[in-house]
Amino acid sequence: MDFVFVPGAWHGGWAWHPVARRLASAGHRAVALTMPGMSVGDDQRELRLADAVAHLFAEIERRDLTEVVLVGHSWGGIPIAGAARRLGARLHAIAMVSAFVPRSGESMIEALGAEVGGYLRTQIESSPNHSISLNFDAVRESLMQDEPEALQRLLYELLVPQPGGYMLDALDVVDFAELDVPMTYLLAEHDRALAAPGAELAARLGTEPVLVPGTHEAIITHADEVAKALQASVET
């Protein structure tokens, strides 16, 4: 299988490296992508969600990947939903790990609700490069609660601002049923950062969540368990 990993908001492909290395050691091809604008020094002002979708699709074609298992974390579920419809016979399966599963016409900001969404819109509008930054309190309280502070601060130092367009834009059409491929939803047991209950998000894929240990950042802190669950999902 060719596993293609898409990171969540504020993260780069580095967040998937622990899981990707384990799957590569098991004999799979593993590609962890960083979306446009998600490296230090990038200009995020003109980036839109369509750019992330196009980048994901183009990288799969450029690398001539087949039997593709698209794996998304958090916000990464949105570009996966956009690119999957374009992959045709290349697509083998979809797996979400504590990911947002979008609905047609629903942006990430809208899914987060009026209060949080309004705050984020204001931040985007006031940012010189049309981006959203994350503060350390969010890492400590929502993304990686109960983990050692040194690890929380390391994660915080690795994060970069998220392009505002990635959060404001929505996919016109989302229809996972039409893809007719296996779907898996892995849910971290102690996730506090999801925009909706994990069972509801999994149901949008037509499945039930499979629990893995950890917080929203389980792909880093519990890579063994996540990798094993992903491998099991394509072997059944």
Protein Blocks (a to p, Z undefined) as FASTA:
>chain_A
ZZdddddehiafklmmmmmmmmmmnopacdddddehiaghiafklpcfklmmmmmmmmmm
mnopahiacddehjlmmmmmmmmmmnmmmpmbdcdehiacddehiafklmnojklmmmmm
mmmmmpmnlpacddfklmmmmmmgoiafklmmmmmmmpccddfklmmpccfbacfklnop
acdddddfklckbfbdfklmmmmnopacdddeddfklmmmmmmmmmmmmmmmmmZZ
